[in-house]
C-alpha cells in the first residue's frame, strides 16, 4: 500500500477521505500517533522541532528498512 498524505481537502463521509483517499480508520490512528509525538516533544521542551521531526522520520525509515533485510 502506498501512503497518501493529506492535501487539506478532508471529508468525513463514507469509509475513505475523498481528499487523500486514506481510510478514516488509518487517519484516526495516525492522528493518535502524531499526537503522542507532539506531546513528547512538548514535554521535552524541544526548541528545534524540525530536527525532532526529521529525526523521527529517519528513525522510522531506518527501522522499517532494517526489518526488511
Secondary structure, DSSP 8 states (H G I E B T S, - for coil): -------S----SSSB-TTT--BHHHHHHHHHHHHHHHHHHHHHT-S-HHHHHHHHHHHHHHHHHHHT-
